[in-house]
Amino acid sequence: MKVAVIGTGYVGLVTGVVLADLGNDVICVDNNVEKVAKLRAGIPPIYEPGIEEILKRTLSDGFLTISDSIAFAVEASEVIFIAVGTPSADDGTPDLTAVRGVATAIGKSIADLARRGTDLHKVIVNKSTVPVGSGELVEQIVLNQGVDPSLFDVVSNPEFLREGSAIRDTMQPDRILIGAKRREAAVKLVDLYATLERPILITDLNSAELIKYASNSFLAMKISFINAISRICEECGANVSDVAKGMGADARIGSQFLQAGLGWGGSCFPKDVTGLIKTAEQFGYDFSLIKEVVAINDDQTLHFMRRLEAKIGGFKGRRIGLMGLAFKPNTDDIRDAKSLIMIEQILAGGGVICAFDPIASEHVKVLYPDIEYTHSVYDVSKDADAIVLVTEWNEFRQLDLKRLAEPMKTKILFDGRRAYTRANAERAGFEYFTIGG
Ligand code: UGA
């Protein structure tokens, strides 16, 4: 099938290369000329395991074209994905400026093709996470460009990929969700995805848009729930991992997203959870449950830092080693990363920071150029008063804890991800503190 993907962020680029890898003719479009040049050279602008290989292969096999022209991509394609960013505006509502701009350009291009007498029908697909009603909005914008309603359909097809495992998630999604007004439009996408052989759910536009917000908010709720349980565990001496295992063994609850830690971050949960609260408000409902999910999350890292501060007698003059800076492993993304909250707290308290991350340090350096960044995780503990495990990178799991402890001023380990066992840490000479007992 001939496909255009507008926007080459995580969602757009991964969708584009995967569809190209399945043998579709894909044009990925971006208005950032630097990005376009990089992509044409086979260099992905994001870090994502496996993406570079597929990008290079699909480019050289001719299935993937990179362009900066929406008009060119619209003319060549039957299906046009909108995959541009929808960041939160200051009041927490999603900022749809980019979606509006792209929809306008698509509408203009279709109107122009129709004027030239081209025989056409386009399916415009909202892949970006957008609030309920955005499908209707895109449809209206395209109509406003003078396009006849018979020439296009708007479909919602939210993405459920996770950063760090985006290729696999796109190749093997739990479900493919298609929201459409007309059956024929949905069938077009069913044809596109049929080869993946995954469950496909067809709904109306608004339901599909709400499913995305509801799913991310539900997952965030699971994490906040187990983090709230971790607070009780810390007081009563229970072990939160055992509690999560016991709960998760019930198939109705499930064991995924019950890993207690520093709380959820990243580019999606914070934005989508707030988006759902705002959507509820818009329709006259006060979603107090989800507000509390946010409040629990906001306090989770702060609570951990209060424990650290109390243990070392305040941050003033203390040297703290941070292990991991990315919001989660296998990504260089630091959006809403817990490391940033920690850095703020430690610096505000007069402490000194030494940090290591396998790939995210460069991004943090832009925000905090004066922090010490090391080339090896073992170097963060040198002369440190305490070290903190912030991101549970695999390469941190089997560290030589004795070697890590040895050069420290005081051997204190705060494990924000429950990556180590108390027995191993204590054997290495650490005083060990973690979340949830
Ligand atoms: C999330 C969803 O999992 C995807 O399905 C969705 O497509 C994506 O948002 C999106 O809307 O684009 P992502 O943000 O990449 O994906 O990362 P997750 O693996 O879901 O992790 C989110 C946060 O939750 C991270 O901060 C992670 O550390 C935290 N987390 C996750 C926990 O604290 N405990 C857990 O058990 C799981």
Boltz pocket constraint, residues with backbone or C-beta under 6 A from the ligand:
constraints:
  - pocket:
      binder: B
      contacts: [[A, 129], [A, 159], [A, 160], [A, 161], [A, 162], [A, 163], [A, 164], [A, 216], [A, 219], [A, 223], [A, 256], [A, 257], [A, 258], [A, 259], [A, 260], [A, 261], [A, 262], [A, 263], [A, 264], [A, 265], [A, 266], [A, 267], [A, 268], [A, 269], [A, 272], [A, 327], [A, 328]]
      max_distance: 6.0
